[in-house]
Amino acid sequence: MAGCGQQLRMRIDRRTFLKNSGTMAMGAMVPLSRLAPDSKYLQPFQWTAGDLTFSFDVQSGRLRQQRLVPSSAIAQQGKSSSGVEVALQCSGENSPDQGMKSGMGQPGARLLFAGHREEAAPRGKRLICMHTDPLLNLQVESLYEAFDGVPVVRRHSRVTNIGASAAGIEFFSSAMLHALAAPQEYDRELRIHVAMNSWMAEGQWHTFRPSEMGFVENERTSWSEAKAGSVGSWLTERYLPLAIVENLRLGLVWFWQIEHNGSWYWEISNVSAKDNYADDVYAYIGGPDDLHSSAWKRLNPGQTYETVPVAVGCVHGGFSEAINALTRYRRIAFEKSHSRNLQCPVIFNDYMNCLWGDPTEEKELPLIAAAAKAGCEYFVIDAGWYADIKEDWSQTIGSWQPSVTRWPRGLKFVLDEIRRNGMMPGLWLEPEVAGVKSLLAQKPDNWFFVRHDKRVLKNSRYLLDFRNPEVRAYLDQVMARLVNDYGVGYIKMDYNVDSLQGTELSAESFGQGLLEHNRAHLAWLDNVLKRYPNLVIENCGSGGGRMDYAMLSRLQIQSMTDQENYRKLPAILVGASAAVLPEQLAIWSYPLSNADADQASFNMVTAMLCRIHQSGALNSLSPEAWKQVTEGIRVYKNVLRKNIPRAVPFYPLGLSDGTNPDAQLCLGMRSPEQTYMGVWRVDGPATTKVPWMYGEARLLYPSDLGIKLSAAEGTLGIEFPRSRMACVITT
């Protein structure tokens, strides 16, 4: 491996680090009784942000956070249990946490409260709580950013080393929640809603008692925890980075969303302030750490380290009320990306059940004409446009020059043809990697992720390291060529690998290398969109492998799935609608060339609830199928899409089960002007009954396939004459 000898690699010997920094001796030399708190910061206080109230106590000079509740419920709340306002574990410190838990940490448990202040924020206000640790000479700040009109705050923490010796950070919370349940009654009180996420099976929500996730009542302090997390850059390949925790006794629901494009972790467990009898049930919420993602951080004198942002909130009710609050928060907090989606244009992409990464001029021209005739407004050429015919397009990624054999008159001729047909042209791009057979792979090792002296090779791709300014400059040239020279207005930005732990080059740990890369990648995206404000970028990670609001706070649209079976798409849509704004959530409609009217309309209904990613062989559909596609796009453009940017999802039949084809499926969308629902029959019973309290119901689409509605006593019956049918109903 050329160049490896010159690169700075991590060499972590914690014992040597602790000896050299003096940390091993310091904890034993200074008794906690000598850390005298400043008396002026000993008073409890509350901070109200909209309909949220944070309550804080001060115990022996240390700030403790109590139960977060809606402001309207504060009068009914007695004194709750409490816990650390920030959890922090440093190397060499005597951890108070049992097992593998991250409930307090040290110096987290002993941090001295140094005051708080409030300041104005662009869309609300901000609270900053300050702590000190005289033993390690650390200053810690916890930040709460409130947004007007929503019961959600964005949280993160930062720590500064003001001493003369380095400190090693093992975990550091972005947010803590406390008093979620009675310390020994939590299995009866709590229900934890978690979204499993996998390739072609995204957004599958499940509800657990804490014991079903490993947090079992034992009449003492538990050594285990209910937890979820992810390691690497495909951060949603197992779970979505959000959770909803419902207390059935209190009628309250807490929720959080981790807004990071790399490793993350949360846990729920209990702790004891004095002995083995638990007195608090807490949630730790954060990004990468040492134990779960190999992200140990050496904090040198004068350095500051910040955690990743997370959103936390609390409302009365249950799952739907939590998603309502999160949806409203996403619109306010991420107005920049949201505002680019107000028109909800219809996008055609040539990949799914269509060209499958084998585009040519001959194949594209009839598709372009058909997509324009159907009413599409963007036309995206997906993977393979740069690879020669019969060449493996996956292994040659990186140069981003159009193939000569695929485009005899040049790629620009085809892109101009898209524009002549009244659509905006788009191209597929996977900029974060280099195919193993590409010219880009010949760059030096400091362009790539490296572990154990070897480049990381995944799926025939090397992973580019965005911390390297030469990498960013190279990709800036690629973007300039596509946008300025070819007139591309849409980029499908895909990512078909997972970095896993990270990289060792110029990093204290694999995970810190990944975190720095993640942040450099986001900064690069910010600069791209600043240079090209009208460019639309789709976030894709083999579908929903990277579905997070670090990316979606910047990029305008999310690819939901790579699922190739149209009958499985509704169950994915229902669950994913809880994680992504409707105006950002794109799902396929891909009628096959032999599709009948039922199949074509089923596809359309699935896509019409949010954003349409049209595909399929439109140029060879039967007249019956073509009619359903064009009518669905017409109804979407004329009736539905004007409401989508203000719609909030709801779930009349609960969440979906993608493993059960007999399950009845329904997704509702409610805007100030209109309520509408999608209803699907896969292989289940002919009639689906849903709660209906909205007056007269109208069958919006399809109107000509024999679907019948009947209303009685607050229930709407939808009768499908055949299996594998679907419809959109509106008020």
C-alpha positions, 0 to 999 in steps of 0.5 A: 500500500503506497504512502501508508508509511507517511500517514498518521495512524492511531496507536491507542494504548490506554494505560500509557495514555492514562499514566502520561496524562496523570488521570490514574492518580488524580481520581484517587488523590482528590476526595469529592468532599473537597469539591465545594459547589458555588452556593449561588447555583443551588436553587432548583429551576424550570425551563419552559419551551412552548408546551414543554417544561424541563425541571431541574434540581440541584443536589450537593452542587450537582445539577439533576434533571427531572421528568420532562412533561408537557407544560399543561401537565406540570401541575399534576406532576409530583416530585419525580425521580431525577438523574444526571443532566449529562452523562460523561465517562472519561478514561481512568475514572471510576465508572458508577454504571453497572454492566455495559450501561451509560447512565451516568459515567464519571465525571458525569455523576460528579460534575458541579453545576456552574449556572445556566443562561437563556438566549435567543435562537433563530426560531425560538430560544436556547437554554445552556446549562454549564458544569465544571469538573475540577479533577479533570479540568473540564468545562461542560455545556448542555444546549437545548434549542427550542422551536416556536410552536412544537413540543420538541427541542434539539439537544447536544453537549460539548466539553472543553479541556481547560487543563494541561493534560489530555482526557479520554472520552468513552461516552458523552450523551447528547441528551438524557431523559429521566423518570420515564416510569416507576423504578420497579414498575417499568415493565407494566408501564412502558411500551417502547416503539422501535422501527426495524429497518433493513434492505427492501424491508424498511420502516417496520415498527414493533412495540416492546415491553422493556423486558422484551428488549433485555431490560428485565425487572429484578427488584434491584438496579438492572445490569442490562438495558433496552437499546438500539444503535448502529455502527457505520455510515449505513446508519439505518441498516438495522433500526431507524434512529428514533424511538417512541416511549409510551407510559401507559399509566401517565398517558405521556409519550416521549420520543427522540430522533438522532440527527446524525449520518454515522454511528449512534446509540440509545439505551433505557435502563435504571440507576441508583444514586445510593445503593442497589435499589433503583430510583430512576428509569432513564434514557441515554441518547447519543452518537458514537462512543467507545464501547458501541462504535470504537469512537474513543476521543482524546481531548487535548488541552484547549480542545472542544468536543461536541456530540451529535444533535438529537431531538427530544419531546413529550406529548400527551397520548401515544404513537400517533401524537408523537409522530404528529409532533415530530412531523411538525418539528421537522418542517420547522427545524429543517425549513431549508430542505423542506421549502424546496419540496413545496411543488412535489414534482413527479419524478421518473427514474429509469432503474426499478423494474425498467432498465436496471442500470443498463441505459442506452440512447436507444432505450431512453428515447422512447421512455423519455417520450412516454414519461413526458406524455404521462405527466412526469416533470423530472427524468433521471438516468440511473446507474450505468451511464458512465460504464461501457456496455457489458462492463460492470458499472459497480466496479468502475465508479469514480471517474464520472465520465459518460460512456461512449458506447452507450451514447453514440451522440453523446450523453448531452444529446439525451439530456437535451432531449429530456429538456426538449420534452419539458422535463428536468434531466437528472443523473445517478451518482455515488460520489463517496466511493471509488470502484476497485477497477476505476482510475480513481482507485489509483489515488494515494491511500490518504484519499480512502478509509484504512483499517489495520494498514489496509484500505477498506474494500466493500462491495468492490468499492473503496471508501473516500475520506471527505476529511481530505481536501483533495477528495472534496476538490475532485468531487467539486469538479465532478458536480460542476461538470454535471450541473454546468456542462450537462445542465443536470438539475437532479442528482440521485446520490446513492451509497451502496456500502457501509463503512462500519467502524471507520478509519484509522488514518489521522484519528484517535480511533476508528469511530472518531475518524468516521465522525470527522468524515461524517461531518466533513461530508455534510459540510461538502453537501452544504457547499454544493447546495450553496453553489447550486441552490436550484439543484435537487439531491435525492438521498439514497443508501440502497434505498433506505440504508441512510435515512436520517435528518443529518442528511435530510436537513440538507437534501430534498428527497429520500429514496425509501426502498429498493423493494422490487415487489410492488405488493410489499411497498405499502407496508414499507410506506406506512412505517417510513411515513413516521420517519420522513416528511411526506414531501420528502418521502419518495416511493416507487410506482413501477407497473410491469410491461404486462400490468393490468389496470389493478396492478397499475393503480395499486402502484400509483396509490402507493406513490400518491400519498407522498412523492412519486418515483415513477418507473416501469416500462411506460412505453410498453404498457397496455392501454388499461394500465397506461390509463391508470398511470396517467390518471393517477399522475393527473389526480396527484398533480391537481388534487393531492400534492398541494396538500402534502407539504402540510400533511401529517400522517396518521394510522387508522389501522395501526402500523404495518406488518410487511411479513403478513400479506393478509394484513389490512393496510391503511395510511392517512394524511391530514392537512388543514384543507383535506384528509385523505387515506390510502387503503390496500388489499393485498391478499386479505379479505375483500372488505376493509373497515376503517374509523371515519369521522370526517363526513362524506367520503369520496373515492378519489382514485381509481374511480372505474375499477368497481371499488365501493364505499359504505359508511355506518356509525363512524366506520367506513367500509371499502370493498375491493372486488379483487385482491391486490387492489388499492384506492385513495379516499378523501373528504 
